[in-house]
């Protein structure tokens, strides 16, 4: 199916199912229609199986839906159900939708163990990769399906269009960062100076953050960074950016009450990104302004970038020589989890799920959550390969 047609079909599907969704009466219609109309499965009834029996202890359960060819198990709930919240079971246990699905999986033959589990309540899809079952699920909202339909392409495609699409976006983002870097570099008085190169690297990272923040809603309003820069002539752009960085590093209560209203509207950004020593920023020109406003802002949506590949975009702000000598290298989230899951993360997740989320009274939940939060805050870890500056 052509991409434009698929976008139209996804929009129509989302519109039709808006405000609808009863588990027992509409689940099969919902999934058959999704597969047939949005993903082009002509014989959807043969492609997906419904209500397969699973024997758990002495009772019988039913898997809401299973797709054999792509090994996807679906746990469906009504639209008023919270997918992450525990539901009381017949045996008295409290399980959320994903935990229910895992009980079914335990009783399936290994050949039918799913690669993916989707829990859905008609308005939200939570996608669990069973290669990392303890990881945080990806979420797709029905209302965003027109834009994000490709993220469910793995329903019918073993080659995973998700990775392909994310790679395309990552490459384009990296190219944009490279253009920003190359456009600003010659404007420095001494482009080969080590400190100037370090400043340029930090400048690019800060600019990328601002571009992402305005698209992802972190600044509170879309195009906020774009609209601020558009007020200034190229000769004034340097001072405008310096002033903005200072504001982003200043808590709201400590700002000058007479500060320009547009600057005052920007939030305080904690974490230290704008808190380091003042960086060298050269005088900018019309080309830089055009690049930032048009190609990097108007023509590109930074919120499309997955957190799992955002590190690669930041890494691309460094020129090859600096990256090689400085040792900076982006580690994929999959490889990160291979290290941290068995060391501490899996144990913490099990404690949260089994000892805290299963509690029944609000007071006990609140007390235990606060204690758990304090415990996490006191944990300390040593990463001997993290790099000298981060260490």
N, C-alpha and C positions, 0 to 999 in steps of 0.2 A: 504494500500500500504506500502511495506517495506521501511524503512527510506533511505537505499542506493539507491533504485530505484527512490524514490521521489526526492532525490538530483539530480540524473541524469536527470530526467524529467524537473526539475526546471532549470537546466543549459541549456538544449536544448531549452526550451521555451524562456529563456532570450536571447539566441543567435539568435533565429529566429526573435524575435521582436526588436532586436537592430537596432536603426536608422529608425524604422517604427512607424507609428501612426497618422492616420487621423480620427478625431472624427466621422464624418458622415458616412464614408465608412468602418471603421475597428473596431469600438468599440465592436460590438456584437461578431465578430470573435475572438477578443482578449480575452474577458471574457469567452466565451464558451470553447475556447481552454485551458485557464488557469484552469477552473474548471474540465474539462474532463481529460486533460493529466497530470496535476500536482497534483490535489486533488482527482482524481478517481471518479468523478461524472459521472456515465454511461449515464444518461438521463439529460444532462445539460440544454437542451432546456426547460424541464419541471421544472427545479430547479430554474432558474433565469428568471425574467420578464424584458422586454425592452419597453421603450417609453410609459409608463403609463401616461395618461393625468391628468393634475392638473389645475384647474381653479383658477387663481389669478386675483382678481379684475374683469376686463372685458376681460381679455386675457386668452389664454390657454398655459400652459407650459407642458413640457414633461420630466419626470424623466428618466434619461438615463438607469438606471438599478436598480432593487430591488430584493433582495433575501428574500422571505417570511419566510422560515423556521428558518433562523438565524437573521432576521430583520436587514438587511444591505442595506442602500441606497447608490448608487454609482453615482457620478457626474463626467462624463468623459470629458476630453479636448484633443485637439490635442497635439502632442509632442512639438510644439513650444510655447505652452502657459505656463505662469508662474501661478502655482496653487494658490499662495499667493497674486498675484497682482489683483487689482480690474479691472473689465471689465464693460464698459458702457452698461447699460440696455436700453430697449426701452423707459422706463419712465424717463430716464436721470440719474438714480442712478448709483453708482459705487460699484459693488459687486464682491468679489472674489468667487472662486468655492464653498467654504464651506458656505458662506453667501447666495449664490444662493440655495444651498441644503436646508438651513434652511427655506427659503421662501416656498419651496415645502412642507416641513414637516408641516408647520403651517396650510396647507390646507388639510392635510390627517386626516382620522379618528384616534382617539387615538390608536386603536388596531393595526394600521399600522405604528405607530411612530417607527423609527429605534433605535436599541441599538447602532449601529455604523454607521458612515458616512465615506465613502472613496472617496476622490477626487484623480483623476489619470490623468496623461498626457502621458501614455505609458512607461515613463522612471522612474516615481516616484509615489509611493502610499503614500498619507497622510491619516492617520487613526485617526478619532476623536471618542472618547468614549463619548456617549451622556449622560452618568451619570455625566460627567464633561465637558459640551459643550464649556466652556470658557478656558479649559486647552490647553496646547500646544500639537499639534498632534504628534503621532509617525510617523516616515518616514522610508519607505523601498524603496531602489533603485532597479530597475529591474536588474541591473548588479550584485547585491548582492543576488539575489533570491536563487541561489544554496545553499548559506550558511544560508540564513534567511527565507527560505520557510515556516518554522514552525510558523513564526509570522503572517502569513495569514491563518493559519489553522482554525481560527474562522469563516472563510467564510462558512465552512461546518460542523463545530463542535461546538455545544453549550457549551461544557465543557471547551472550550478555552485552546488549547494546548500551547498558549503563556505562561500562568501562570505556567503550568506544567513544560515547558522547563526552564523558568527563575528560578523556584524553584530548579530544578536539578543543574543548574549552580551555584546558590547561595550556595547550600549545599556543592558542591565541592570546591568552593572558600573558604568557611568558614573552611572546613577541612584542606585546604592548609595553611591558616593563623594559624590554631591551631597547625599544625605540625611545622611551623616556630617558633611559640611561645615556644612549648615544647622542641624543639631542642636547642634553645638559652638559655632558663631559667637556666639549670644546669651549664652553663658556667660562670655565675656571681659568684663573690666571696662570696656574701651573698644573695642567691636566695629569701630569705624571707624578705629582707629589703624593706620597703615601697618605698623608693626612687628608688631602683633598679627595682622594679616592674613597677613603673610609667615610668621609662626610657624604659623598655622593651615594654610597651604598645605603646609609641611614636615611638620607633624603628620599630615595626611591621607596624604601620600606614604609616610611611615613605617608608618602603620597598614595601608595597602594592601599594602606589601611584606610585612608580617608575616602578613597574611591569605593572600597568595599563597604565601609560603614554607611555611606549615604544610600547605597543600593539595598543593603541588608536591614535597614531600619535602625541601625545603632545610633544614628544622629537624630532620629526622630522624624525627619522629613526627607522624602526622596529629592535628590538633586541639590541638597543643601550645600555641599562642598562646591559643586558646579556653579550654583547661583552666586555664591560668595566670590569666587574667582572671577566670574564674568563682569563684576563691577569695576575691575581695575584695568588700566592700560598696561601693556607689557612692561613698561619701565617701572611700574609700581608693584609688579607682581611679587618680587622678592620680599619686600617689606610686608606685604599682605600675608604671605605664607609664614614668615617669621612670627608675625603677630598672632596668627591662628594657632601655630604650634604652642606658643606661650599660653594662650587661653585654654587649649585642650589639656594643658598640664596644671591648670589652676582650679582648685575646688570652687564651687559656686559661691560659697559664703565668703571666700577670700578675694573675689573679683572686685575690681573697681566698679562702684555703682553707676558711674557715668560711662561705662564701656558701651561702645556701639551695640545697638540692639541685636543686629544680625550676628555679631560675635558672641554676645551674651547667650544666645539661643543654643550654641554648641554645648554639648555635655562635657563634663570632666572625664578624662580617660585615665584610669588608674593602670597600674602594671608597669609603669616606667618607660613606655615607648617614647614619650615626649619629655621625659624627665632627665635624660642624659645631658651632658655638657652641650653648650650651644654648638651647632654644627655649621660648617662653612657652606653658605648658599650663594652662588654667583648671581649676577644680574641676568634676568631671564629675558627672552625675546618673544616675538609674535608666534614663531614656530612652536615654542614650548606651550604657550597658552592655547593655541589651536589644538595641539596634540592632547593636552589634558582635558579640554572642554569637549571636544568633538569625538575623537577616536577612543579615548580612554574613559569617557563619561557617557556621552549621549549614545554612542554606537556599541556599547558593551555593558552587559549586566554582570557585575562582579559577584552578585549574590548567587549566581549559578555555580560558582566554584565550590566543590565539595571540600569540607575541612580536611579530608584525607589526602588531598593533593595540594592544599594551599601552601604547605611548606615548600613544595617544589617551585611555586611561583616566587616566594620570597628568596629561595636559593638563586633563582635566575637573575636577581638584582645584582649579584656579584659578578664581576668579570672573571673569566676562567683563571687568570693568574692569581687573583686575590683568593678565590675559592680554594685553589690548590695549596697555596702557602698557608692560608688561615685554617684549613682543615674543615671548613663548614660543609656539611653534607646533610641533606634531608633524608630522614629515615621514614619509610612507609609505616602507616598505622598498623598494618598486618604484622610487620616485624617488631614493632614496639610491643604489641600485645603478646607476642611469643616470649618476650622477656618478662614483662610486668605481671601477666596473668598468673603464672605459677608462683611468682615471688610473693605477691601480696594482694593483687586486685581480685582474684577469684575468691579468696577467703573473705575479703571485705564485702563483696557482692552477696555471698552466701549468708553472711551475718545480717546484712540489710534485708534480704528476702525472707529468711527463715526465722529470725529472732525479732525483727522490728515490724515489717510490713504485715505480719500475721497477727499482730496484737489487735485487740478489739475495741478498747476504750481510747478516746481522744487524748486523755491525759497521759496514759502510759505510752502512747505513740509519741507524743510531743516530748516527754521526758527522755525517752530512749533515743529519739532522733537527735536531740540536743547533745546527749552524751556521746552518741556516735560521731556527730560533727566535731566535737571537741577532741575525740580520739584521733580522727583523721588529721586535724590541725596540728597535732603533736608528733605525727609520724615524720621521720627523717630518713632520707635515702641518699646513698652515695653512688654517683655515676662517674666512674673514673675515666670514661671516654667521652664525656660531655663537651669537652673543649675548655680551654683555659678561661675565656671571658665569662662563659656561663657558670663555670665552677666557682 
